[in-house]
């Protein structure tokens, strides 16, 4: 058996109901994994139900978990319910995030707190819970943003609150390494999903499409295989943030 063989493995995905998370859920299901799929709240319920239907139609054993992960008790509950159902967890992927595009001087304290909770706090305690409860030789991956390498305004709370995840990833990889657990982050460019368009004007969309050296927005179909590689055959990569954006930003 190679690391790429995920048949029977237990995969837990935060934000696994739609967009990149939904694609990952479907891809892992097609490869025979067992899945714990999280969604946040009622507006995402229809997407979650479609995803779980597709996953089960692919023959996968899976369940849905609903919860606001900014309440850390829900992160603990998500992991515990997954272990109760499947007996363990092999792979934990966090795709949760929120974008705010707003001038620095106009950002409110409430917006700052919300962005911090969703982009940084959830990521920290998700990795922490995974470190406590993953099986030995488990894999952890967090989705961040290619704006971490950008020199730009207007996204101060988004790139600012995703930035700590690089440090969380390095620290966790060092601490969990003795158990064979790899910890990575993936930084896509602006992805061609509803998650992106809500913040952007037509002019901004045109700019983002033109900014990548390879042209266009990031397609989730180009990101999912990278995440799947990092949590399987790419397990030897750890403590790293991988920028995958068609040349949108680089270091």
C-alpha positions in Angstrom: 0.0 0.0 0.0 1.3 3.5 -0.9 0.6 6.7 1.0 -1.6 7.6 -1.9 -4.0 4.8 -1.1 -6.7 6.4 0.9 -9.2 3.6 0.7 -10.7 3.1 4.2 -8.8 6.1 5.6 -10.8 8.6 7.7 -10.7 12.2 6.3 -12.1 15.1 8.3 -12.8 18.3 6.3 -13.8 21.6 7.9 -15.7 23.6 5.3 -16.1 20.5 3.3 -19.6 21.2 1.9 -18.9 23.5 -1.0 -16.2 25.1 -3.3 -12.8 23.6 -2.7 -13.9 21.7 0.4 -16.8 20.2 -1.6 -14.5 19.1 -4.4 -12.1 17.5 -1.9 -14.9 15.7 -0.3 -16.0 14.2 -3.6 -12.5 13.4 -4.7 -11.7 11.5 -1.5 -15.0 9.7 -1.7 -14.2 8.5 -5.2 -11.0 7.0 -3.8 -12.7 5.1 -1.1 -12.1 7.3 2.0 -14.5 7.6 4.8 -15.5 11.3 5.4 -16.5 13.7 8.1 -17.8 16.8 6.4 -18.4 20.1 8.3 -20.5 23.0 7.3 -21.2 26.2 9.3 -24.8 27.1 9.2 -28.2 27.0 7.5 -27.2 29.1 4.4 -24.7 26.3 3.6 -27.1 23.4 4.4 -28.3 22.8 0.8 -24.8 22.6 -0.5 -23.8 20.3 2.4 -26.8 18.0 1.6 -25.9 17.8 -2.1 -22.3 17.1 -1.2 -23.1 14.3 1.2 -25.5 12.8 -1.4 -22.8 12.8 -4.0 -20.3 11.3 -1.6 -22.6 8.5 -0.6 -23.6 7.9 -4.2 -19.8 7.3 -4.8 -20.0 4.6 -2.2 -18.3 6.4 0.6 -19.3 6.1 4.3 -19.7 9.7 5.4 -21.6 12.1 7.7 -22.3 15.8 8.0 -21.4 17.9 11.0 -22.9 21.4 11.5 -21.3 23.9 13.8 -19.8 27.4 14.1 -16.1 26.5 14.7 -15.4 29.9 16.2 -16.9 28.3 19.3 -13.9 26.0 20.0 -16.2 23.4 21.7 -17.5 22.7 18.2 -14.1 21.8 16.9 -13.6 19.4 19.8 -17.1 18.0 19.1 -16.4 17.5 15.4 -13.2 15.5 16.1 -14.9 13.5 18.9 -17.9 12.6 16.8 -15.7 11.5 13.9 -13.7 9.2 16.2 -16.9 7.9 17.7 -18.2 7.0 14.3 -15.1 5.8 12.5 -12.7 4.9 15.4 -10.0 7.4 14.5 -8.9 10.2 12.1 -6.1 9.9 9.5 -6.3 13.2 7.6 -7.6 16.6 8.8 -8.1 19.5 6.3 -9.3 23.0 7.2 -10.6 25.0 4.3 -12.5 27.6 6.4 -11.9 31.3 5.7 -13.5 34.7 5.3 -12.5 37.6 3.1 -13.0 41.3 4.0 -11.9 43.9 1.5 -11.9 47.3 3.3 -9.7 50.3 3.9 -7.6 50.0 7.0 -9.0 53.1 8.6 -12.6 52.0 8.0 -12.3 48.5 9.6 -14.3 48.2 12.8 -13.4 46.3 15.9 -16.2 43.8 15.3 -14.9 43.1 11.8 -11.4 42.7 13.1 -12.6 40.2 15.8 -14.7 38.2 13.3 -11.8 38.0 10.8 -9.4 36.9 13.6 -11.8 34.3 14.9 -12.5 32.7 11.5 -9.1 32.9 9.8 -6.7 32.5 12.8 -8.4 31.2 15.9 -10.2 28.4 14.1 -7.0 27.4 12.3 -5.0 27.3 15.6 -7.4 25.2 17.5 -8.2 23.0 14.5 -4.5 22.1 14.3 -4.3 21.7 18.1 -7.2 19.3 18.1 -5.8 17.4 15.2 -2.5 17.1 17.0 -4.3 15.6 20.0 -6.5 13.2 18.1 -5.0 12.2 14.8 -3.7 8.7 14.3 0.1 8.4 14.2 1.4 9.2 10.7 -1.7 11.5 10.2 -1.8 14.5 7.9 -2.9 18.1 8.6 -3.5 20.8 5.9 -4.8 24.3 6.1 -5.9 26.6 3.3 -4.5 30.1 3.6 -4.0 32.7 0.8 -1.4 33.9 -1.7 -2.0 37.4 -0.5 0.5 36.5 2.2 3.2 37.3 -0.4 1.4 40.4 -1.8 2.2 44.1 -1.3 -1.3 45.5 -1.3 -3.8 47.4 0.7 -7.5 46.7 1.4 -7.0 43.1 2.7 -5.3 43.9 6.0 -7.5 41.7 8.1 -7.6 38.8 5.6 -3.9 38.5 4.9 -3.1 39.6 8.4 -5.2 36.9 10.1 -4.1 34.2 7.7 -0.4 35.0 8.2 -0.2 33.4 11.7 -1.2 30.1 10.2 2.2 29.8 8.6 3.7 30.0 12.1 1.2 27.6 13.5 2.1 25.2 10.7 5.8 25.3 11.4 5.4 25.0 15.1 2.9 22.1 14.9 5.0 20.3 12.4 8.0 20.4 14.7 6.0 19.3 17.7 4.0 16.5 16.0 6.8 15.2 13.8 7.9 12.5 16.3 4.5 10.8 15.7 5.0 11.0 11.9 2.4 13.7 11.5 3.0 16.2 8.7 1.5 19.7 8.8 1.2 21.9 5.8 -0.6 25.0 4.4 -1.7 25.7 0.9 -1.9 29.3 -0.4 -4.1 29.5 -3.5 -4.5 32.6 -5.6 -8.0 34.1 -5.8 -10.2 31.2 -6.6 -13.0 31.3 -9.2 -15.8 30.6 -6.7 -18.5 32.6 -5.0 -16.2 33.0 -2.0 -14.1 35.4 -4.2 -16.7 37.5 -6.1 -18.6 38.9 -3.2 -15.8 41.3 -2.3 -14.7 42.4 -5.7 -15.8 45.0 -8.3 -15.7 44.2 -12.0 -12.5 46.2 -12.4 -10.9 44.3 -9.5 -12.0 40.9 -10.9 -10.4 41.9 -14.3 -7.2 42.9 -12.5 -7.0 39.6 -10.5 -7.5 37.6 -13.7 -4.7 39.5 -15.4 -2.2 39.3 -12.5 -1.3 35.6 -12.7 1.6 34.8 -15.0 -0.3 31.8 -16.3 -3.4 33.9 -16.7 -6.8 33.8 -15.1 -8.1 33.0 -11.6 -7.2 29.9 -9.7 -9.3 26.9 -10.5 -10.2 24.7 -7.5 -9.5 21.7 -9.7 -5.9 22.8 -9.7 -5.7 23.1 -5.9 -7.5 19.9 -4.9 -4.8 17.6 -6.3 -2.1 19.5 -4.5 -3.9 19.2 -1.2 -4.5 15.5 -1.9 -0.8 15.0 -2.7 0.3 16.7 0.5 -1.9 14.5 2.7 -0.8 11.3 0.9 2.4 10.7 -1.1 3.6 14.2 -0.3 3.7 13.5 3.5 7.5 14.2 3.6 6.8 17.9 3.0 6.0 19.4 6.4 6.1 22.8 8.0 5.7 24.5 4.7 3.3 26.9 3.0 2.9 26.0 -0.6 1.9 28.9 -3.0 -0.2 27.6 -5.8 -1.5 30.5 -7.9 -0.3 30.4 -11.5 2.3 33.1 -10.7 -0.1 35.6 -9.0 2.4 36.1 -6.1 5.6 34.5 -5.2 8.5 34.7 -2.7 
